[in-house]
């Protein structure tokens, strides 16, 4: 087995179910993978600094050149730890912790598992690319990306700033369908709670004491607000909202004492994140005012806010990567990753990575040949840019 494939399989095997029901991931979810990568970097004679604490921990690894940084995250979206009647993780036909399978239809080998595409194969590819060149660029490995907090990358960038290290370009190794991405929508991530008073479910419902009914009004207000979001951005289309997770109540025969939603918005260039946050708060407040009992909007917590970004197509770093990879033009993506945060810190950053087809899905996979293609491409970029 080629080393990049073996390493990718190893990293996927370290994926943990994570927290489907809980609020936040924990540092324990990524500790094994993070320590494994530290070991691999030190084997390649890197000076490795572990910075930050808890889920804000990141790795900053310095080799022979600080001119270009390769950046990726080690955390993944969760998968179910519960097993179905066949002993498989619910929603999965293959092992979330990794297995290589020959796809009969395409005749190609696939690495299945959580993080196979997003983005442990990219990490394996860049680590093995380092074995193909004498140049050792700056490498940053973060966590807390999938939660929408982005504490890892912010910790790493604070460390670079303190050390007066400013690379002239960055490669974010997120999936991009092997295209060069130079623009992304802005983002808001937020949580919100409603509260009530637990009581026996047989009693006549009192809306002011039922957290789920309060949240229903808030959700309807947010859905109405969604219809007013700006459209027609030539680059991104329109802003979007996703009410991605809701947790509430304790049992079917108990009045719900609390309910919580997680939401995110992806914003166009004309849609400022502070304005969008204020609109979300206003929509929720208007819904809560309909209840006779006092309602506290203070439980609305914006975890992260960032405006859209676009690294100009004629920027020297973009044109250099286009030329090296023989691409005509970069593309934009509606999703948000850590590249806009790097750009805001003064590092012109593009995204280049594998297929996006199965990221965040059950039975996530990457075709094995893509891992080798990534390794060779990253080695080429290291040699030409660093």
C-alpha positions as CSV (number, residue, x, y, z in Angstrom):
1,X,0.0,0.0,0.0
2,X,1.3,3.4,-0.9
3,X,2.4,5.5,2.1
4,X,-0.1,8.3,1.5
5,X,-3.0,5.8,1.5
6,X,-1.8,4.0,4.5
7,X,-1.4,7.2,6.4
8,X,-4.9,8.4,5.4
9,X,-6.4,5.1,6.5
10,X,-4.6,5.5,9.9
11,X,-5.9,9.0,10.4
12,X,-9.5,8.0,9.5
13,X,-9.2,5.1,12.0
14,X,-8.7,7.7,14.7
15,X,-12.0,9.4,14.0
16,X,-14.3,9.5,17.0
17,X,-18.2,9.6,17.0
18,X,-18.1,13.1,18.4
19,X,-21.1,14.8,19.9
20,X,-24.4,14.4,18.0
21,X,-26.5,15.3,21.1
22,X,-24.1,17.4,23.1
23,X,-23.4,21.1,22.5
24,X,-19.7,21.1,21.7
25,X,-16.9,18.6,20.7
26,X,-14.2,17.9,23.3
27,X,-10.5,17.9,23.0
28,X,-10.5,14.2,23.7
29,X,-12.3,13.6,20.4
30,X,-9.2,14.7,18.5
31,X,-6.4,14.1,20.9
32,X,-5.2,10.8,19.4
33,X,-5.2,12.2,15.8
34,X,-3.5,15.4,16.9
35,X,-0.7,13.6,18.8
36,X,-0.2,11.2,15.9
37,X,0.3,14.1,13.5
38,X,2.8,15.7,15.9
39,X,4.8,12.5,15.8
40,X,4.7,12.3,12.0
41,X,5.9,15.9,11.7
42,X,8.7,15.4,14.1
43,X,9.8,12.3,12.1
44,X,10.1,14.7,9.2
45,X,12.4,17.0,11.3
46,X,9.9,19.7,11.9
47,X,9.9,22.0,14.9
48,X,6.4,21.5,16.3
49,X,4.7,23.9,18.7
50,X,1.4,22.9,20.2
51,X,-0.5,26.1,21.0
52,X,-3.8,26.8,22.8
53,X,-5.9,24.8,25.1
54,X,-8.8,22.4,24.8
55,X,-10.6,22.5,21.5
56,X,-8.7,25.7,20.7
57,X,-5.5,23.7,20.5
58,X,-3.5,23.8,17.2
59,X,-0.2,22.7,15.8
60,X,2.2,25.1,14.2
61,X,5.1,23.2,12.6
62,X,8.1,25.1,11.1
63,X,10.5,23.5,8.7
64,X,12.9,25.2,6.4
65,X,10.6,27.8,4.9
66,X,7.9,30.1,6.3
67,X,7.0,31.6,2.9
68,X,4.0,29.4,2.3
69,X,1.7,27.7,4.8
70,X,-0.3,24.5,4.3
71,X,-3.3,24.4,6.6
72,X,-6.0,21.9,7.6
73,X,-8.2,20.8,10.4
74,X,-8.2,17.4,12.2
75,X,-11.7,17.4,13.6
76,X,-14.7,15.9,11.8
77,X,-18.4,16.2,11.8
78,X,-19.9,13.5,14.2
79,X,-21.3,10.1,13.3
80,X,-23.6,7.9,15.2
81,X,-22.1,5.6,17.9
82,X,-25.3,3.6,18.0
83,X,-25.4,0.3,16.0
84,X,-28.2,-1.0,13.9
85,X,-29.4,-4.7,14.0
86,X,-26.6,-5.6,11.6
87,X,-23.9,-4.2,14.0
88,X,-23.2,-1.2,11.7
89,X,-23.1,2.4,12.8
90,X,-26.6,3.8,12.1
91,X,-26.7,5.4,8.6
92,X,-23.5,3.7,7.5
93,X,-22.9,0.7,5.3
94,X,-19.2,0.8,5.9
95,X,-17.0,1.4,8.9
96,X,-16.9,5.1,10.0
97,X,-13.4,4.3,11.3
98,X,-12.2,3.4,7.9
99,X,-12.1,0.5,5.4
100,X,-10.8,0.3,1.8
101,X,-13.4,-1.2,-0.6
102,X,-13.4,-1.9,-4.3
103,X,-16.4,-0.2,-5.9
104,X,-17.8,-2.7,-8.4
105,X,-19.5,0.0,-10.5
106,X,-16.4,2.2,-11.1
107,X,-13.8,-0.5,-10.5
108,X,-11.9,2.0,-8.2
109,X,-10.7,1.6,-4.7
110,X,-12.4,3.8,-2.1
111,X,-11.4,4.7,1.4
112,X,-14.6,4.9,3.5
113,X,-14.8,6.6,6.9
114,X,-15.5,9.8,8.7
115,X,-13.0,12.4,7.6
116,X,-11.9,10.5,4.5
117,X,-12.7,13.5,2.4
118,X,-13.0,16.2,4.9
119,X,-10.2,16.3,5.5
120,X,-7.8,13.6,6.7
121,X,-6.8,12.4,3.3
122,X,-5.5,15.9,2.6
123,X,-3.4,15.8,5.8
124,X,-2.0,12.5,4.8
125,X,-1.2,13.8,1.3
126,X,0.7,16.8,2.5
127,X,2.6,14.8,5.1
128,X,3.8,12.3,2.5
129,X,4.4,15.1,0.0
130,X,7.0,16.3,2.4
131,X,8.9,13.1,1.8
132,X,9.2,14.0,-1.9
133,X,10.9,17.3,-1.4
134,X,13.8,18.8,0.6
135,X,11.7,22.0,1.2
136,X,9.7,22.0,4.4
137,X,7.0,24.7,4.4
138,X,5.0,25.9,7.3
139,X,2.2,23.6,8.4
140,X,-0.8,24.4,10.6
141,X,-3.2,21.7,11.9
142,X,-6.2,23.0,13.7
143,X,-9.4,21.7,15.3
144,X,-12.8,23.3,16.3
145,X,-13.5,24.0,12.6
146,X,-16.6,21.8,12.2
147,X,-18.2,23.3,15.3
148,X,-18.2,26.7,13.8
149,X,-16.1,28.3,16.5
150,X,-12.8,28.3,14.6
151,X,-10.8,28.6,17.9
152,X,-7.9,26.4,16.6
153,X,-7.0,28.6,13.5
154,X,-7.4,31.8,15.6
155,X,-5.0,30.4,18.2
156,X,-2.5,29.4,15.5
157,X,-2.7,32.8,13.8
158,X,-2.2,34.6,17.1
159,X,1.0,32.5,17.6
160,X,2.3,33.5,14.1
161,X,1.5,37.1,14.8
162,X,3.4,37.0,18.1
163,X,6.4,35.5,16.3
164,X,6.2,38.0,13.4
165,X,5.7,35.2,10.9
166,X,3.7,36.2,7.8
167,X,3.7,33.8,5.0
168,X,3.2,35.3,1.5
169,X,0.5,32.7,0.7
170,X,-1.6,29.9,2.2
171,X,-3.1,26.6,0.9
172,X,-6.2,25.5,2.8
173,X,-6.5,21.8,2.1
174,X,-10.3,21.5,2.4
175,X,-12.2,19.7,-0.4
176,X,-12.6,21.7,-3.5
177,X,-13.0,19.2,-6.3
178,X,-9.4,19.9,-7.3
179,X,-10.3,23.4,-8.2
180,X,-8.6,26.6,-6.9
181,X,-11.1,28.4,-4.7
182,X,-10.4,32.1,-4.0
183,X,-13.8,33.3,-2.7
184,X,-16.3,32.2,0.0
185,X,-19.5,33.3,1.6
186,X,-19.4,34.9,5.0
187,X,-20.8,33.1,8.0
188,X,-22.7,33.4,11.2
189,X,-22.9,30.5,13.7
190,X,-25.2,30.8,16.7
191,X,-27.1,28.9,19.4
192,X,-30.3,29.9,21.2
193,X,-32.2,28.5,24.2
194,X,-35.8,28.9,25.3
195,X,-36.8,28.0,28.8
196,X,-40.0,26.9,30.6
197,X,-41.0,25.0,33.7
198,X,-41.1,21.2,33.9
199,X,-44.5,19.8,34.8
200,X,-46.7,16.8,34.1
201,X,-47.7,16.4,30.5
202,X,-51.3,15.7,31.3
203,X,-51.9,19.2,32.5
204,X,-53.4,21.8,30.2
205,X,-50.6,23.4,28.2
206,X,-49.4,26.8,29.4
207,X,-47.4,28.4,26.5
208,X,-45.4,30.6,28.8
209,X,-44.0,27.5,30.6
210,X,-43.4,25.3,27.6
211,X,-39.9,25.8,26.1
212,X,-40.7,23.8,22.9
213,X,-43.7,25.9,22.0
214,X,-41.7,29.1,22.6
215,X,-39.0,27.7,20.3
216,X,-41.7,26.9,17.6
217,X,-42.6,30.6,17.5
218,X,-38.9,31.5,17.2
219,X,-38.4,29.0,14.4
220,X,-41.4,30.4,12.5
221,X,-40.0,33.9,12.9
222,X,-36.6,32.8,11.6
223,X,-38.2,31.0,8.6
224,X,-40.1,34.2,7.7
225,X,-36.9,36.2,8.0
226,X,-35.2,33.7,5.7
227,X,-37.6,34.8,2.9
228,X,-36.2,38.3,3.0
229,X,-32.5,37.3,2.6
230,X,-30.7,39.1,-0.3
231,X,-30.4,37.3,-3.6
232,X,-28.7,38.0,-6.9
233,X,-25.1,38.2,-5.9
234,X,-23.2,37.6,-9.2
235,X,-20.6,35.5,-7.4
236,X,-22.5,33.7,-4.7
237,X,-26.2,33.8,-5.6
238,X,-28.1,34.5,-2.3
239,X,-27.6,34.4,1.4
240,X,-28.9,31.2,3.1
241,X,-29.9,30.0,6.6
242,X,-29.8,26.5,8.0
243,X,-31.5,25.6,11.2
244,X,-29.3,22.6,11.6
245,X,-30.0,21.1,15.1
246,X,-32.7,21.3,17.7
247,X,-32.7,19.6,21.1
248,X,-35.5,20.0,23.6
249,X,-37.4,18.4,26.4
250,X,-36.7,15.3,28.5
251,X,-39.6,12.9,28.0
252,X,-42.9,12.8,26.1
253,X,-45.0,13.1,29.3
254,X,-43.0,16.1,30.7
255,X,-43.5,19.7,29.8
256,X,-40.3,20.9,28.2
257,X,-38.2,23.1,30.5
258,X,-35.7,24.0,27.8
259,X,-35.1,23.8,24.1
260,X,-32.0,24.7,22.0
261,X,-31.3,25.3,18.4
262,X,-28.1,25.7,16.4
263,X,-28.2,27.8,13.3
264,X,-25.9,29.1,10.7
265,X,-26.1,31.6,7.9
266,X,-23.9,31.9,4.8
267,X,-23.7,35.5,3.6
268,X,-23.2,37.2,0.2
269,X,-20.8,40.1,-0.3
270,X,-23.6,42.7,0.3
271,X,-24.8,41.0,3.5
272,X,-22.7,42.2,6.5
273,X,-22.4,39.7,9.3
274,X,-23.2,42.3,12.0
275,X,-26.4,43.3,10.2
276,X,-27.4,39.7,9.7
277,X,-26.8,39.0,13.4
278,X,-28.9,42.0,14.4
279,X,-31.7,40.8,12.1
280,X,-31.7,37.3,13.7
281,X,-31.9,38.8,17.2
282,X,-34.8,41.0,16.1
283,X,-36.7,38.1,14.6
284,X,-36.3,36.0,17.8
285,X,-37.2,38.9,20.0
286,X,-40.4,39.6,18.1
287,X,-41.5,36.0,18.5
288,X,-40.7,36.0,22.2
289,X,-42.8,39.2,22.8
290,X,-45.9,37.2,21.9
291,X,-45.6,35.3,25.2
292,X,-47.0,36.8,28.3
293,X,-44.1,35.6,30.5
294,X,-40.8,37.6,30.4
295,X,-38.4,36.1,27.8
296,X,-34.7,36.6,27.9
297,X,-32.9,37.1,24.6
298,X,-29.5,36.9,26.3
299,X,-29.3,33.2,25.6
300,X,-28.8,34.0,21.9
301,X,-25.0,33.3,21.5
302,X,-23.2,34.1,18.3
303,X,-20.3,31.7,18.3
304,X,-18.6,33.2,15.2
305,X,-19.2,35.9,12.6
306,X,-17.2,36.7,9.5
307,X,-17.9,38.5,6.3
308,X,-17.4,37.0,2.9
309,X,-14.0,37.1,1.3
310,X,-12.6,37.2,-2.2
311,X,-8.9,37.0,-3.0
312,X,-8.6,38.9,-6.3
313,X,-8.1,36.7,-9.3
314,X,-5.2,38.8,-10.4
315,X,-3.4,38.6,-7.0
316,X,0.1,37.3,-7.5
317,X,-0.4,34.3,-5.3
318,X,-3.6,33.2,-7.2
319,X,-1.9,33.6,-10.6
320,X,1.1,31.7,-9.4
321,X,-1.0,28.7,-8.3
322,X,-3.1,28.9,-11.5
323,X,0.0,28.7,-13.6
324,X,1.6,25.8,-11.6
325,X,-1.6,23.7,-11.8
326,X,-2.4,24.8,-15.4
327,X,-5.8,26.1,-14.4
328,X,-7.6,28.9,-16.3
329,X,-9.4,30.6,-13.4
330,X,-10.3,30.1,-9.8
331,X,-13.8,29.4,-8.5
332,X,-15.9,30.5,-5.6
333,X,-17.6,28.2,-3.0
334,X,-20.7,28.9,-0.9
335,X,-19.3,27.1,2.2
336,X,-17.0,28.7,4.8
337,X,-13.7,27.4,6.0
338,X,-10.6,28.7,7.6
339,X,-9.2,30.4,4.5
340,X,-11.1,33.7,5.0
341,X,-9.8,33.9,8.6
342,X,-6.2,33.4,7.3
343,X,-6.8,36.1,4.6
344,X,-8.1,38.5,7.3
345,X,-4.8,37.9,9.2
346,X,-2.8,39.0,6.2
347,X,-2.1,35.7,4.5
348,X,-3.5,35.5,0.9
349,X,-5.1,32.0,1.0
350,X,-6.7,29.7,-1.6
351,X,-8.4,26.4,-1.1
352,X,-7.3,23.3,-2.9
353,X,-8.4,19.8,-2.0
354,X,-10.2,16.6,-3.1
355,X,-13.8,15.9,-4.2
356,X,-16.6,17.5,-2.2
357,X,-19.2,14.8,-3.2
358,X,-19.5,13.0,0.1
359,X,-18.3,15.5,2.7
360,X,-20.5,15.5,5.9
361,X,-22.5,12.6,4.5
362,X,-22.9,9.1,5.9
363,X,-20.7,6.6,4.1
364,X,-18.2,9.4,3.4
365,X,-15.4,8.2,1.1
366,X,-12.6,9.3,-1.1
367,X,-11.3,7.4,-4.1
368,X,-7.8,6.1,-3.3
369,X,-6.3,7.5,-6.5
370,X,-7.4,11.0,-5.4
371,X,-5.1,10.8,-2.3
372,X,-2.1,10.0,-4.5
373,X,-3.1,12.9,-6.9
374,X,-3.2,15.2,-3.9
375,X,0.2,14.1,-2.6
376,X,1.8,14.8,-6.0
377,X,0.0,18.1,-6.4
378,X,1.0,19.3,-2.9
379,X,4.6,18.3,-3.5
380,X,4.6,20.3,-6.8
381,X,3.2,23.4,-5.0
382,X,5.7,23.1,-2.2
383,X,8.6,22.9,-4.7
384,X,7.3,25.9,-6.8
385,X,6.0,28.2,-4.0
386,X,8.1,27.6,-0.9
